[in-house]
Amino acid sequence: MSVVDTIKEQIENNAILLYMKGTPRFPQCGFSSRAVEAIMSCGERFAFVNILENQDIRAELPKYANWPTFPQLWINGELVGGCDIICEMAESGELKELILAAAKDADAAEA
């Protein structure tokens, strides 16, 4: 499977997916830390990919997404954005609405 196929599969198979530096418990940069904090405040589980352990994904995802930086939040197959957008959406309440809807849809699909 190519790296792009792996990325597509990850995005398709996870309603809420964060590509980040490090892990949610041990973020390896301030932007990833802030993004995780905003997403976790919504109270739903989410998948993540540590791009520091996946150099091929780290290299290919910015081209695939047409978004140059990390973290990257994907919800229901759509790129939401990076740290600044995530934090702005969290402050406005929009992030929680989006994440709750995605989690509800994912739960319904699994049932």
HUURPE-V562976 format. One record per residue. N is the residue number from 1. SS is DSSP state (~ for helix, > for strand, _ for the rest). PSI is psi in whole degrees, 0 to 359 (999 if undefined). BURIAL is 1 if it has 9 or more other C-alpha atoms within 8 Angstrom, else 0. Layout:
n = (N:N)
ss = (SS:SS)
psi = (PSI:PSI)
burial = (BURIAL:BURIAL)
This chain:
n = (1:2:3:4:5:6:7:8:9:10:11:12:13:14:15:16:17:18:19:20:21:22:23:24:25:26:27:28:29:30:31:32:33:34:35:36:37:38:39:40:41:42:43:44:45:46:47:48:49:50:51:52:53:54:55:56:57:58:59:60:61:62:63:64:65:66:67:68:69:70:71:72:73:74:75:76:77:78:79:80:81:82:83:84:85:86:87:88:89:90:91:92:93:94:95:96:97:98:99:100:101:102:103:104:105:106:107:108:109:110:111)
ss = (_:_:~:~:~:~:~:~:~:~:~:~:~:_:_:>:>:>:>:>:_:>:_:_:_:_:>:_:_:~:~:~:~:~:~:~:~:~:~:~:_:_:_:_:_:_:>:>:>:>:_:_:_:_:~:~:~:~:~:~:~:~:~:~:~:_:_:_:_:_:_:>:>:>:>:_:_:>:>:>:>:_:~:~:~:~:~:~:~:~:~:~:_:~:~:~:~:~:~:~:~:~:~:~:~:~:~:~:~:~:_)
psi = (136:164:319:321:321:314:312:317:317:315:319:327:359:114:325:114:129:121:122:170:113:203:165:324:331:70:144:10:159:322:317:321:314:320:314:315:316:317:316:330:345:345:13:152:151:154:158:157:124:105:344:336:358:76:327:318:320:323:322:327:317:326:315:315:344:40:117:345:169:150:165:127:127:130:126:44:2:136:122:313:195:197:310:316:316:313:320:317:325:317:324:347:351:324:315:316:313:315:318:319:317:318:319:316:319:318:319:323:328:336:999)
burial = (0:0:1:1:0:1:1:0:0:1:1:1:0:1:1:1:1:1:1:1:1:1:1:0:0:0:1:1:0:0:1:1:1:1:1:1:0:1:1:1:0:1:0:1:0:1:0:1:1:1:1:0:0:1:0:0:1:1:0:1:1:1:1:0:0:0:1:0:0:1:1:1:1:1:1:1:0:0:1:1:1:1:1:0:1:1:1:0:1:1:0:0:0:1:1:1:0:1:1:1:0:1:1:0:0:1:0:0:0:0:0)
